[in-house]
C-alpha cells in the first residue's frame, strides 16, 4: 500500500509507503511514477514511491541514490535527514539503494542547458526546466557534475521532516494526545509525561496514517549538525584498512581475471597466441572479449603474468596515431564550418580589433589527461539462469544494468547491481567498459563469479581521457582597460563521445566545448566566445570539472594577458570588470585573504590570481610562488568559493583542497600523449599528479551569500592552473600557454 | 602432477600461515588473494604509489614489489597495526584530522607514517614531506596528512593526551 501526499509548492509529490516491518518516506515522480525499486509487489498502475528514508526494526536508514566517490556525500546526506528527524548522525544507516529511474538528478540537468549559472531570470528557469524533464524521462541516475549536494539539500530535509511529522501523527492516534503536545528527540516521540515511543515501534503504524506533507523545515538557527564539523561515517573503516572496496570483494566460488585490450583505444583484436600463457600455473582459460582477451586464473597476479605472455596482433587505432595530427585537427577546427556554438557576442569584437592600435594574440593548449583513481577499475559478474549479479563501484548503475542485460541476453530486471565503495573516480566511473568486459567473461562461464581486475597499465591505457583542447585569443586594451576580448576554443565533444558509448546520439551543440569560458561574469565592451568542434580524435570522457578544466585556464590566462597589456593590476581589474555581485565578493575575499598588494611580493616572490565560475560556483584563487635556486616553489594558495551554504566545514575544506591539488598537479606535471595510437603514459612514474613535497599550504574560505546550496567537488579545479601560470608570469615574465607547465618550468 | 613450488610459512599480524605459491609472487598478492587480507591495496604494482605498504620486520616495504620468497621476517599489515576497537596512535590522528576522502591510499599512508615515526619520532616539516612523498593520494588529502603526522608524532612521544 502506498499513500500519496498533496502536491507541494516544490512541485514534487511526497508520500509514504508500507514496507516489510515498517514505513518508507520519499517522492512520487513527476508526470508518471517510475517503477519503485523496493516495492516489487505493486499492482499494475498503482503509484510507487521512491524511498529516501526507511524506518523499520533496524532503525532509520537513508536510502541514497548517490555514489560516494570519496567526497563524503553519504555523511552530508545522512546529516540532512538526521537534522529533521531529531536523531544523531550515528543513528542513520546508509544504503546505496538499487539502480532506479526514479532517482533522477535534477541538479545535473541544470548544468546541461545553455543558461548562465548567474542567470536566475524566468527564461533561465524555463530552459532549465525543459532539460529537467528530459532527465526525468531518460531516468538518469548519475553521480557527477558536483550535483549531489544541490540535488539532496531540499529533498532529503523535506523527506526527514515529513517522516517526523507523520511519526508524531501516528503517536497521536495511538495515545489520543494532540500532536501539538508531542515532540521528538533522539529517535523517539516524547509524550508530555516524558515517556517515549521510539520511531521503530511507531513505524508500522506510521505507514497506516495519512502522511503529513505540509511541514515546516527546521530553520537554520536550530540546526544541530548542518554547518558544523561532522565525523564522516566511513572515517574509522578508512583509517584501519577495514573499508571494503569493490576490488577487495570475494564472492563464493569466484575466479580471478584480468584483461589485455588493444592498446590503441577501441581498436580490434586481429589474432593472438596464448599457448605459453595457458601453460602457466593457475591459468584456466583465455577468452576473447571485445577488443582483446580475458585471462581466467586462480590469483590476480597469475592472471597479470599470463596476460603479459600472450602474443597479439592488434588492429589500427580509430583516431590519428600521433600527437602532431591531434594538434593539427584542433588547429584546423578554427573555421566557420566547425563552429559548434557562438555563445556570447557583445559589442562588436571585429570592429574593435580592427581599429585597435595593437592586438594581443595568443594560442593556448591543454593535453589529454587520465583520471587514474588509485583503485584500478574492477567488477565481479555472476551469470545464473534466473539472475545476473554485478558487484562494482559505478556512477551510472542504470546504464550498467542495461548494458549487462544486453550482453548476457536477459531482461534488465534480472540484472542486480550491488554498488561498491570506490577508491576515487574523478569521472572515471562514469564509464562502464570494465563491467561490459566482465559480463562477456561471465557469460562464457555460467554460474561462476568472475572477478575482473585491470592492471594499472591496462587501466591507464584504456582510460577515456580528459579532452585535448586549443584556444586562440585576440584582444585589445584602451586607456588602461580591457576593451575587446575574443576567444575561440576547439576541442572534441566530450558529451557526444561519452554518450555514444551508451548508444545515445546527442544532437546539437555541446555546452562543454565552451564551458567555463562563455559564461564568466565580466563586463567587457566587446566580448565574444566561440566553440569549435573537432571530431575524429581519441575517445574522451568527463574529467573533474569537464570542459571548464581546460577552458578556465584559457579564459583566465588570456584575460590576465590583456590586463597586463592594459597596465592594470590583475586583482583590481578583475574586480572592476566583474558585474556579478556574488562573484565580485569572492574576488574581494581572496584579495583580503592573500593580503594582495600587487603581483610582485618581493624580489624573488610573486603571485597570480585566477577566477572561474563553473557548476554555478564562483571560485577565485591566489597562488604565491618563490624562485629558488632549484626551481619554482608554490608556497601558498588562497581559495574563496561561493557555495550558498557550507554544510560541513571539514568536508568542505577537504574537497576544496583536493580540487586545488588536482588542478595544480595536472597543470604542472601531467599529460597523456599518443604514439602509434597508444597512450605513452601507463603508470604513475610517467603520470605523477601532485605529491606531498610539491603541495602548498591551501587556505580555504567558503562564502554563503547565494540562495542556492552548491557542490564544491569540481569548481576549485579550473582556476588552479591559471592562477599558477599567472603567478609564474608575475614572478618571471614568462607567459606559459601550454599545460603541463613543467615543459617550461622546473618545479621544486 | 607438476610440482609448482614448495609450501612456505609466513607470519602475518602474529599468525602463521602456510602458503603454496611461487616464491616470486609479490607479497601483496599472497596477502590479498591467498590469505584474504585486503587492507594493503593494489594501486600500481611498481612501487610508485605506496598503497600496498606493509611492515616487514617493523620497516615499511612495498608489498607489490617484494617477492614472498624474500620475506625474511614477520609481516604487519594495516589490520595488525591497530583495529577500530584498539587504534594505533597514527590511526587515531588520521581519524581526528578526518584525512581520508576515498580512503584507498590511506592504508599505505598510515603504514608509511607509522614506520617513519618509529625511526624519526620528532620530524621536521621537511622530513615529513620527504618521507610521505613516496605515497600517492589522488584525492589530494596531503594537507591533512601533514597535520596528522604531526599529531601522531606528538601522541607517540606522549606530548598529547
Interface residues (C-beta under 8 A of the other chain):
Chain A: X69 X70 X71 X72 X231 X232 X234 X235 X236 X237 X238 X239 X240 X241 X242 X243 X244 X245 X247 X248 X250 X256 X281 X299 X300 X301 X302 X304 X372 X373 X374 X375 X376 X422 X423 X424 X425 X426 X453 X455 X456 X650 X651 X654 X655 X657 X658 X659 X660 X661 X662 X665 X683 X684 X685 X688 X689 X690 X691 X692 X693 X695 X697 X698
Chain B: X4 X21 X22 X25 X26 X28 X29 X32 X33 X34 X36 X38 X39 X40 X41 X42 X43 X44 X45 X46 X48 X49 X51 X77 X78 X79 X82 X83 X84 X87 X91 X94 X95 X98 X99 X100 X101 X102 X103 X104 X105 X106 X107 X110 X128 X129 X130 X132 X133 X134 X135 X136 X137 X138 X139 X140 X141 X142 X143 X144 X145 X146
